Amino acid sequence: GFGANGTVTKTFTGDGTASSIAIDSTGIYILGGFGYSTDKKLSLEKLNLSGATQWSKTINPLSGGDDVPHGVEIDSTGVYVVGASSITTSISTGGLPETSTDSWTFVQKRSLTTGALITTFGTGGSIKIDPTLGNDYITGTSIDASGIYLAGSDDVQGTIQGRIEKRRLDNGNLIWVKSSPMGVLGLTIDNTGLYTMGNVTVSLSFAHPWARTNGLGSMA
């Protein structure tokens, strides 16, 4: 059977959550996050098909900041971990204390058998994607034999726009990148194309910001 009565559990220090799961003929790969608000980390674990742990890795690219999980993909050459890091700094504008947050995406490639970083991918096994000075994050991932696809949003001077890019599987180099007027929340692929979904936020203004009603709910 699988685990204890069909269930495998894991306890984390601080807040723990599972994010993504993938499977191949050798096991199950589970990506999650844990920690406290000032220092969050990722957890990547491989179970065999009976639920026993084969290996476990803690992923913490930004020590002292927040690292959060977004997706895990696999192929015959490795495990691809997609997450985001963010850091908040204090700034002063006109003498008033304010904070500024910068976030970016990272992609790592790890061994299927040991979980170790595959150093031929990116720099030492990891790629940092930070196209703007604002909040850049990935919300959807997919993979095929020709590359890994990453979809999300960029904050361009306060305006959110969608971003989709494709990268090579062997070294992580960028193949192409596209932008869209709306944030991208997810994507999937088949042999005919790439499908994305997103949303558009519309701001509405009203001539009367408030209204008064009588006790029966009618306009007074």
Secondary structure by P-SEA (a helix, b strand, c coil): ccccccbbbbbbccbbbbccccccccbbbbbbccccccccbbbbbbbcccccccbbbbbbccccbbbbbccccccccbbbbbbbbbbbbbbbcccbbbbbbbbbbbbbbbbccccccccccccccbbbbbccccbbbbccccccccbbbbbbccccccbbbbbbbbbbcccccccccccccbbbccccccccbbbbbbbbbbbbbbcccccccccccccc
